[in-house]
């Protein structure tokens, strides 16, 4: 084992540069730049500078590692490996650290894999300081953490194995994406384009088939809360529940029925960025949860199955319609319950709906 600070040539914050208003000048990192453990060049900011000399110490080199050290608690310590592709990128701001491995002692790939591992991330809470909206740790505290240091040859063997595993994971993710596309294609094949209603089915509004439409609670999550608490990040863009970052909440007994979700409820994310507003999924778990105020709970009558309504709202055509409906605020957009209920929808034969649900269940088993 070694002291982490002894294995890196530098561990530093980014340069203090004002981000430009357009995509000119040199690219600079932002917190969003760390995406899926890689440096996402589509999520860079830009600095309105043309001369790198003043900031040469902050220009990233091949093999540098970015680490989030001021963020929400769940994203603290998130890392990305920078692999140079002929570009000159400046590390920017206080939220991200740049770690440059001493390649006489440690390879960049091995350093990145260990910093991304649960073994390392379990040490982060020991050095974390929390405030109301974010958590952080200092560079000096980070440098004192323990770091396993096998020989360079052993490091290369380890990273080769992990590269192979990551390649397999990437292929599986591609398969999952293709299965999602298959469900969307099957929906259009069975029910037709929502804009044209080619089969001439009866048209109603979502409000017509809804038996109940309710907002969630505005109460905050609490440590050690009694009930699982679904928030907007627990609904995926593809239309599924994601419980990897689940909070908990305490709520009075007389308020539970107003914001509890049960199996078969349709959940609609009413407030988010313009790109994400309108995320919809079916709650398919056998136990109850509480929903936050940014989510609308919809219960519908027996003329439509929840899976069909969810796929209808998650279709490409409806996503475009929802974006056009959303009222933009400074950082978010909103679709209220009345607007959601006004959306027109066709009513396919119920036996055809059941056939689609069976198909979706088969796909879920494959996934």
Secondary structure as UniProt FT lines:
FT   STRAND          2..3
FT   HELIX           4..7
FT   STRAND          8..13
FT   STRAND          26..28
FT   HELIX           31..33
FT   STRAND          34..35
FT   TURN            36..37
FT   STRAND          38..39
FT   HELIX           41..43
FT   STRAND          45..47
FT   HELIX           53..58
FT   TURN            62..63
FT   STRAND          65..68
FT   STRAND          70..71
FT   HELIX           73..75
FT   TURN            76..77
FT   STRAND          79..81
FT   STRAND          89..90
FT   STRAND          96..101
FT   TURN            103..105
FT   HELIX           108..115
FT   HELIX           118..124
FT   HELIX           125..127
FT   STRAND          129..130
FT   STRAND          135..136
FT   HELIX           139..143
FT   STRAND          146..147
FT   HELIX           152..191
FT   TURN            194..196
FT   TURN            198..199
FT   STRAND          203..205
FT   HELIX           206..209
FT   STRAND          210..215
FT   TURN            223..224
FT   STRAND          227..230
FT   HELIX           232..234
FT   TURN            237..238
FT   TURN            244..245
FT   STRAND          247..249
FT   HELIX           253..255
FT   HELIX           256..259
FT   STRAND          260..261
FT   TURN            263..264
FT   STRAND          266..269
FT   STRAND          271..272
FT   TURN            274..278
FT   STRAND          280..282
FT   STRAND          289..292
FT   TURN            293..294
FT   STRAND          295..300
FT   TURN            302..303
FT   HELIX           306..313
FT   HELIX           316..325
FT   STRAND          327..328
FT   STRAND          333..334
FT   HELIX           337..341
FT   STRAND          344..346
FT   HELIX           350..366
//
